[in-house]
Amino acid sequence: MDRLLTIEDLVGDRRAKPPTRGLLPVSRAWLFRHMQTGGFPRPMKLGRRAVWRAEDIEGWIGQLTPTPPGTPPARLVQVREAA
C-alpha cells in the first residue's frame, strides 16, 4: 500500500504544541497556489481529508533536483520530533 501524506506532513503545523516541521520548506499558500497552476501534484480525497501519495511527492522532488547518473532516487524521510 502507498504511504500517504497529509498537508501537515508536507508543510508542518504551526498550531501544534510544539509546532511541527514539514517535509517541504514551503507554506500552505505556496502549495495550493502551485497546485492550481500545475506545478505541484494534486491530492487525492480520503473522506474529508486531502492526501498525497509519497511516491508522487518524491517524483516531484526528483524533477526539481537533477541527480548524477548512478545516484538512487530521492526518498522522503519523515522526521517526527520526540514529545
MARMAR-69903 format. One record per residue (C-alpha): residue in three letters; x, y, z; residue number from 1. Coordinates in nm, 4 decimals. Example, Ala and Ser with C-alpha at 12.3 -4.5 7.8 and 13.67 -1.06 7.14 Angstrom:
2
NODE  resn         x         y         z  resi
NODE   ALA    1.2300   -0.4500    0.7800     1
NODE   SER    1.3670   -0.1060    0.7140     2
REM end
This chain:
83
NODE  resn         x         y         z  resi
NODE   MET    0.0000    0.0000    0.0000     1
NODE   ASP    0.1198    0.3502   -0.0790     2
NODE   ARG    0.2308    0.5775    0.2005     3
NODE   LEU    0.0008    0.8787    0.2256     4
NODE   LEU    0.0973    1.2281    0.3378     5
NODE   THR   -0.1295    1.4979    0.4772     6
NODE   ILE   -0.0872    1.8733    0.4432     7
NODE   GLU    0.0610    1.8755    0.7944     8
NODE   ASP    0.3198    1.6182    0.6853     9
NODE   LEU    0.4171    1.8366    0.3904    10
NODE   VAL    0.4274    2.1866    0.5404    11
NODE   GLY    0.4107    2.1287    0.9157    12
NODE   ASP    0.1638    2.2550    1.1719    13
NODE   ARG    0.2436    2.5819    1.3471    14
NODE   ARG   -0.0608    2.5439    1.5734    15
NODE   ALA    0.0637    2.2181    1.7269    16
NODE   LYS    0.2261    2.2286    2.0685    17
NODE   PRO    0.5201    2.2261    1.9994    18
NODE   PRO    0.4975    2.3345    1.6341    19
NODE   THR    0.5993    2.0648    1.3867    20
NODE   ARG    0.8135    2.0990    1.0763    21
NODE   GLY    0.7012    1.9691    0.7421    22
NODE   LEU    0.8913    1.7741    0.4805    23
NODE   LEU    0.8932    2.0699    0.2405    24
NODE   PRO    1.0215    2.4207    0.3181    25
NODE   VAL    0.7097    2.5905    0.1753    26
NODE   SER    0.3915    2.7448    0.3116    27
NODE   ARG    0.0365    2.6199    0.2670    28
NODE   ALA   -0.0346    2.9175    0.0400    29
NODE   TRP    0.2619    2.8304   -0.1847    30
NODE   LEU    0.1499    2.4696   -0.2032    31
NODE   PHE   -0.2089    2.5495   -0.3018    32
NODE   ARG   -0.1011    2.8201   -0.5483    33
NODE   HIS    0.1294    2.5738   -0.7259    34
NODE   MET   -0.1384    2.3030   -0.7292    35
NODE   GLN   -0.3668    2.5437   -0.9169    36
NODE   THR   -0.1007    2.6206   -1.1775    37
NODE   GLY    0.0009    2.2550   -1.2196    38
NODE   GLY    0.3413    2.2992   -1.0562    39
NODE   PHE    0.2672    2.0614   -0.7671    40
NODE   PRO    0.0847    1.7248   -0.7627    41
NODE   ARG   -0.2841    1.7371   -0.6835    42
NODE   PRO   -0.4028    1.5498   -0.3738    43
NODE   MET   -0.6476    1.2622   -0.3540    44
NODE   LYS   -0.9558    1.2907   -0.1358    45
NODE   LEU   -0.9764    1.0456    0.1515    46
NODE   GLY   -1.3065    1.1219    0.3165    47
NODE   ARG   -1.2839    1.4901    0.4061    48
NODE   ARG   -0.9028    1.4941    0.4012    49
NODE   ALA   -0.6691    1.5672    0.1152    50
NODE   VAL   -0.3727    1.3302    0.0965    51
NODE   TRP   -0.0779    1.2900   -0.1379    52
NODE   ARG    0.0982    0.9681   -0.2301    53
NODE   ALA    0.4577    0.9861   -0.1063    54
NODE   GLU    0.5638    0.8448   -0.4443    55
NODE   ASP    0.4109    1.1475   -0.6229    56
NODE   ILE    0.5929    1.3910   -0.3939    57
NODE   GLU    0.9219    1.2046   -0.4349    58
NODE   GLY    0.8773    1.2229   -0.8131    59
NODE   TRP    0.8107    1.5965   -0.7916    60
NODE   ILE    1.1245    1.6469   -0.5820    61
NODE   GLY    1.3213    1.4385   -0.8324    62
NODE   GLN    1.2125    1.6728   -1.1125    63
NODE   LEU    1.3414    1.9743   -0.9195    64
NODE   THR    1.6878    1.8461   -0.8370    65
NODE   PRO    1.8799    1.6682   -1.1095    66
NODE   THR    2.0873    1.3799   -0.9782    67
NODE   PRO    2.4136    1.2494   -1.1217    68
NODE   PRO    2.3913    0.9179   -1.3081    69
NODE   GLY    2.4005    0.6175   -1.0765    70
NODE   THR    2.2549    0.8088   -0.7807    71
NODE   PRO    1.9485    0.6450   -0.6226    72
NODE   PRO    1.6245    0.8457   -0.6410    73
NODE   ALA    1.5297    1.0790   -0.3564    74
NODE   ARG    1.3250    0.9229   -0.0771    75
NODE   LEU    1.1208    1.1150    0.1728    76
NODE   VAL    1.2217    1.0624    0.5306    77
NODE   GLN    0.9569    1.1660    0.7730    78
NODE   VAL    1.1094    1.3172    1.0837    79
NODE   ARG    0.8960    1.3328    1.3943    80
NODE   GLU    1.0226    1.5275    1.6916    81
NODE   ALA    1.0099    1.3411    2.0196    82
NODE   ALA    0.7359    1.4579    2.2536    83
REM end
